[in-house]
């Protein structure tokens, strides 16, 4: 059984290699529809998620962020350092 992993909403399809790496550390909720999510749908789907991976055309505002508050009230950014095999700080 996989340990509890953070739930993340991904608003657009991505290359399978990217989704595979993300799936290894997160529970992915991937929007697969042909059109982007409406603002209301985005707010509804992000509810209870620990992360959001979106594109610049998605409307992310205070209402969107308020839809998914952390239990502690202060969410640190979900940024991981690059793995030791990575030679660049910007590749991962």
C-alpha positions in Angstrom: 0.0 0.0 0.0 1.3 3.5 -0.9 1.7 6.0 1.9 -0.6 9.0 2.0 0.4 11.4 -0.7 -0.8 14.9 -1.4 -3.8 15.4 -3.8 -2.9 17.7 -6.7 -5.2 19.1 -9.4 -3.6 19.3 -12.9 -5.7 21.4 -15.2 -4.3 20.3 -18.5 -2.8 17.2 -20.1 1.0 16.8 -19.8 3.5 14.5 -21.4 3.3 11.0 -19.9 6.8 11.2 -18.5 5.8 14.3 -16.4 2.6 12.7 -15.2 4.5 9.5 -14.3 7.0 11.5 -12.1 4.1 13.4 -10.5 2.1 10.3 -9.9 5.0 8.8 -8.0 4.7 11.5 -5.3 1.1 12.7 -5.6 -2.5 11.6 -6.1 -3.3 13.3 -9.4 -6.7 14.7 -10.3 -6.2 15.4 -14.0 -8.7 17.4 -16.0 -8.9 15.6 -19.4 -11.6 17.6 -21.1 -11.1 19.4 -24.4 -11.7 22.8 -22.9 -10.3 24.5 -19.8 -12.1 24.4 -16.5 -14.5 27.3 -15.8 -13.6 29.3 -12.7 -16.4 27.7 -10.8 -15.3 24.2 -11.8 -11.7 25.0 -10.9 -12.7 26.2 -7.4 -14.8 23.1 -6.9 -12.1 20.7 -8.1 -9.3 22.3 -6.1 -11.3 21.9 -2.9 -9.3 19.7 -0.5 -6.2 19.5 -2.7 -2.7 20.3 -1.5 -1.5 21.5 -4.8 -2.5 23.0 -8.2 -0.6 22.7 -11.4 -2.2 25.0 -14.0 -1.5 27.1 -17.0 -1.5 30.8 -17.3 -5.0 30.9 -18.9 -6.6 29.3 -15.8 -8.1 32.0 -13.6 -6.5 31.6 -10.2 -7.5 34.3 -7.8 -8.2 34.7 -4.1 -11.5 32.7 -4.4 -9.6 29.8 -6.0 -7.0 29.8 -3.3 -9.6 30.1 -0.6 -11.3 27.0 -2.0 -8.4 24.8 -0.7 -7.1 26.1 2.6 -4.5 24.0 4.4 -5.4 22.6 7.8 -2.7 24.7 9.4 -3.7 27.9 7.6 -0.2 28.3 6.1 0.8 26.3 3.1 4.5 26.2 2.2 5.1 26.0 -1.5 5.4 22.4 -2.8 8.9 22.7 -4.1 11.4 19.9 -3.9 15.1 20.2 -4.3 16.6 18.5 -7.4 17.7 14.9 -7.0 21.4 14.2 -6.5 21.7 13.0 -10.1 20.5 16.3 -11.4 23.4 18.6 -12.4 21.3 21.8 -12.8 19.2 23.5 -10.2 16.6 24.3 -12.8 16.0 20.8 -14.4 13.7 19.3 -11.8 
